[in-house]
Amino acid sequence: MEAGIPPPPATKDRDVQHPGITAVYFKLEQYTPPVSVVVSALNEEENLPYVLPRIPPWVHEVILVDGHSTDHTVAVARCLYPEIQVVRQEGSGKGAAIRTGFSVATGDIIVLLDADGSTDPAEIPAFIGTLIAGADFAKGSRFLQGGGTADMTLLRRLGNRFFVFLANLLFGTRFTDITYGYNAMWRRYAPILALEIDDWANEIISNIRVARSGLRVAEVASFEYERIAGEAKLVTFAAGWVILRAILKERLRKPRKQPYLRRVAGTTKKLSDIMMSEIALRNRTK
């Protein structure tokens, strides 16, 4: 262990500090397509010991997108998960981190996971099972039966409810949650996401675009835990204004249907070139 890097706590300590998370994984490795888990992190050295060891061992790859951390985030990640692939985030913002992770992922399925301990890696099998059962996009929801949250203030809860109402009204969707970033999808559909958006609106607009494209979207009950350590990166009012503007702008955008989607041959080809060309096209047509 490198100097200054905190050792991972014992399993018992993790359970005491973060109750409710169980390490029960379904044995999906025999019939699951390759899965890439993308973890976005910015100064999360204290939280990674509660996250990385809980990722199911049968996943194809774990990608840590480091948002230019100034602590020991990268070193801790490599100590906890020696096989982890660490990539430096290009640009700033949650959306930029997602875009960076998608550009290097090689699994047929991509799962988005937060590094602060709020999203439970033990729920990954539920998302994968939903995709294998026929969904194109598995969207986490804290407000389905079986879901919940311990990390939502009244203000954030009201904001989420407003954005759910607005999205369902403007786009004819039936979302129960829209500001939650725990999602999984087939990698071949990555170009339809809002990957050109760098900020918090990325996840919300991606949800809307997936639904508008005609893909099969299934919500998965999920529980959001409190951040274990450190400070949240989201600033409620600033993020809310950004999301509202993005939703209204998206309403004026003409949706692109199924012919826009292109299957990618093979299971290991990266989507970097496809995504970059689509982002460039969208920027030219703004």
C-alpha positions in Angstrom: 0.0 0.0 0.0 1.4 3.4 -1.0 2.1 6.0 1.6 -0.8 8.2 2.4 -3.4 5.8 0.9 -5.9 4.5 3.4 -6.3 0.7 3.4 -9.7 -0.7 2.5 -11.8 -1.3 5.6 -12.8 -4.7 6.7 -16.0 -6.2 5.3 -17.7 -5.9 8.7 -16.8 -2.2 9.0 -18.2 -1.6 5.5 -21.5 -3.1 6.4 -21.7 -1.1 9.6 -20.9 2.2 7.8 -23.1 1.5 4.8 -26.1 -0.7 6.0 -28.5 -2.2 3.6 -26.0 -3.1 0.9 -25.6 -6.9 0.5 -22.9 -8.7 -1.4 -25.3 -11.3 -2.9 -24.6 -11.7 -6.6 -26.6 -13.9 -8.9 -24.5 -16.3 -10.9 -25.0 -14.7 -14.3 -21.5 -15.3 -15.6 -22.5 -18.4 -17.5 -24.9 -16.6 -19.8 -24.2 -12.9 -19.5 -22.8 -10.9 -22.5 -19.6 -9.0 -21.7 -20.4 -6.2 -19.2 -18.4 -2.9 -18.8 -18.9 -1.0 -15.6 -18.1 2.7 -15.9 -17.4 4.5 -12.6 -17.1 8.3 -12.7 -14.9 9.6 -9.9 -13.6 12.9 -8.6 -11.7 12.9 -5.3 -13.4 9.7 -4.1 -10.5 7.9 -2.3 -12.6 7.4 0.8 -15.6 6.0 -1.0 -14.0 3.6 -3.5 -13.4 0.9 -0.8 -17.2 0.7 -0.4 -17.8 0.4 -4.1 -15.2 -1.4 -6.1 -15.1 -4.6 -4.0 -18.9 -5.0 -4.4 -18.8 -5.1 -8.2 -19.7 -8.7 -9.3 -16.5 -10.6 -10.3 -18.0 -11.8 -13.6 -18.1 -8.3 -15.2 -15.9 -8.0 -18.3 -14.2 -4.8 -17.3 -14.3 -2.0 -14.8 -13.4 1.5 -16.1 -12.6 4.3 -13.7 -13.1 7.7 -15.3 -10.9 10.1 -13.2 -12.1 13.7 -13.3 -8.6 15.1 -12.5 -8.7 14.1 -8.9 -6.2 15.7 -6.5 -6.3 13.0 -3.9 -5.4 9.3 -4.1 -8.5 8.2 -6.0 -6.5 6.5 -8.8 -4.0 4.8 -6.5 -6.8 3.5 -4.2 -8.7 2.2 -7.2 -5.7 0.2 -8.5 -5.0 -1.2 -5.0 -8.6 -2.3 -4.6 -9.1 -3.6 -8.2 -5.8 -4.3 -9.9 -7.5 -5.1 -13.2 -9.3 -1.7 -13.4 -8.8 0.4 -16.4 -8.2 4.1 -15.5 -8.8 6.8 -18.0 -8.4 10.5 -17.7 -11.6 12.4 -18.2 -11.7 14.6 -21.3 -13.4 17.9 -20.4 -15.3 18.7 -17.2 -18.7 17.7 -15.9 -20.6 14.5 -15.3 -21.6 14.3 -19.0 -18.0 14.5 -20.1 -17.1 11.7 -17.7 -19.8 9.5 -19.2 -18.7 10.3 -22.8 -15.1 9.4 -21.9 -16.2 6.1 -20.3 -18.3 5.1 -23.3 -15.5 5.9 -25.7 -13.3 3.2 -24.2 -15.8 0.6 -23.1 -15.7 -2.7 -25.0 -18.5 -4.7 -23.4 -21.8 -5.4 -25.1 -23.5 -3.9 -22.0 -22.5 -0.8 -20.2 -23.5 0.0 -16.7 -23.1 3.5 -15.2 -22.1 3.5 -11.5 -21.3 6.4 -9.1 -18.1 6.3 -7.0 -19.6 7.9 -3.9 -21.4 4.8 -2.6 -24.9 6.1 -3.4 -25.5 3.5 -6.1 -25.3 -0.2 -5.0 -23.2 -2.5 -7.2 -25.2 -5.4 -5.8 -28.1 -4.2 -8.0 -26.1 -4.7 -11.2 -27.6 -8.2 -11.8 -31.1 -6.7 -11.8 -30.1 -4.2 -14.6 -28.4 -6.9 -16.6 -31.3 -9.3 -16.2 -33.7 -6.6 -17.5 -31.6 -6.1 -20.6 -31.3 -9.9 -21.2 -35.1 -10.2 -20.9 -35.5 -7.8 -23.8 -35.1 -4.2 -22.8 -32.8 -1.9 -24.8 -32.2 0.5 -21.9 -32.5 -0.3 -18.2 -33.2 2.9 -16.2 -32.9 3.0 -12.5 -35.8 4.5 -10.5 -36.0 5.3 -6.9 -39.7 5.6 -7.0 -40.8 2.2 -8.2 -41.9 -0.3 -5.6 -38.8 -1.7 -4.1 -36.7 1.4 -4.7 -36.1 4.4 -2.5 -33.6 7.0 -1.4 -31.7 8.1 1.7 -29.9 10.9 -0.1 -32.6 13.2 -1.4 -33.5 16.5 0.3 -37.1 17.8 0.0 -35.9 20.4 -2.5 -34.3 17.8 -4.7 -37.3 15.5 -4.4 -39.6 18.3 -5.5 -37.3 19.2 -8.4 -37.2 15.6 -9.6 -40.9 15.4 -9.4 -41.3 18.6 -11.5 -38.8 17.3 -14.1 -40.6 13.9 -14.3 -43.9 15.7 -14.9 -42.4 18.1 -17.5 -40.7 15.3 -19.4 -43.8 13.1 -19.4 -45.9 16.0 -20.5 -43.6 17.2 -23.3 -42.4 13.9 -24.7 -45.2 11.4 -23.9 -43.0 9.3 -21.6 -44.0 7.5 -18.4 -41.0 8.0 -16.3 -41.2 7.7 -12.5 -37.7 9.1 -12.0 -35.5 11.2 -14.3 -32.6 12.7 -12.3 -31.1 9.3 -11.3 -28.0 8.2 -13.1 -27.9 4.5 -12.4 -28.5 3.1 -15.8 -27.5 0.2 -18.1 -27.8 -0.3 -21.8 -26.6 -2.2 -24.8 -23.5 -0.5 -26.1 -24.7 -0.6 -29.7 -27.2 2.1 -28.8 -24.6 4.5 -27.3 -24.7 7.0 -30.3 -28.3 7.9 -29.5 -27.4 9.3 -26.1 -26.8 13.0 -25.4 -23.0 12.5 -25.4 -22.3 16.0 -26.6 -23.6 17.4 -23.3 -20.9 17.9 -20.7 -23.0 18.8 -17.6 -25.7 17.2 -15.4 -28.3 17.4 -18.1 -26.5 14.6 -20.0 -28.3 11.9 -18.1 -31.7 13.5 -18.2 -31.6 14.2 -22.0 -30.2 10.8 -22.7 -33.2 9.2 -21.0 -35.5 11.3 -23.1 -33.7 10.6 -26.4 -33.7 6.8 -25.7 -37.5 6.9 -25.2 -38.1 9.2 -28.2 -36.1 6.9 -30.4 -38.5 4.0 -30.0 -36.1 1.8 -28.0 -37.6 -0.4 -25.3 -37.0 1.3 -22.0 -37.6 -0.5 -18.7 -37.3 1.1 -15.3 -35.6 -0.9 -12.5 -36.3 -0.4 -8.8 -33.1 1.0 -7.2 -32.2 2.3 -3.7 -30.0 5.4 -3.5 -27.8 5.5 -0.4 -26.2 8.5 1.2 -22.8 9.6 0.0 -20.4 7.9 2.4 -17.7 10.6 2.6 -16.8 13.9 1.0 -19.1 16.6 -0.5 -21.6 16.2 -3.3 -20.6 17.7 -6.6 -24.2 18.7 -7.5 -25.4 22.2 -6.7 -29.1 22.0 -6.6 -30.3 25.3 -8.1 -27.5 25.6 -10.7 -28.1 22.0 -11.8 -31.8 22.5 -11.9 -31.6 25.5 -14.2 -29.2 23.7 -16.5 -31.6 20.7 -16.7 -34.7 22.9 -17.3 -33.0 24.7 -20.2 -31.8 21.4 -21.7 -35.3 19.8 -21.5 -36.9 22.8 -23.2 -34.2 22.8 -25.9 -34.6 19.1 -26.5 -38.4 19.6 -27.1 -37.5 21.7 -30.1 -35.1 19.0 -31.5 -36.5 16.7 -34.1 -36.3 13.1 -32.8 -34.4 10.5 -34.8 -36.0 7.1 -35.1 -34.7 3.5 -35.4 -32.9 3.9 -38.8 -30.4 6.2 -37.0 -29.2 3.2 -34.9 -26.4 1.2 -36.3 -25.4 -2.2 -35.0 -21.7 -2.6 -34.3 -20.2 -5.9 -35.5 -18.4 -7.9 -32.9 -18.2 -7.5 -29.1 -14.9 -5.6 -28.6 -15.0 -2.8 -31.2 -14.9 0.7 -29.5 -17.5 3.3 -30.3 -15.1 6.3 -30.2 -15.2 7.1 -33.9 -19.0 6.7 -34.2 -19.7 8.8 -31.1 -17.3 11.6 -32.1 -18.8 11.8 -35.6 -22.4 12.0 -34.2 -21.4 14.7 -31.6 -19.7 16.7 -34.4 -22.9 16.4 -36.5 -25.1 17.6 -33.6 -22.9 20.5 -32.9 -23.0 21.7 -36.5 -26.8 21.5 -36.6 -27.4 23.4 -33.3 
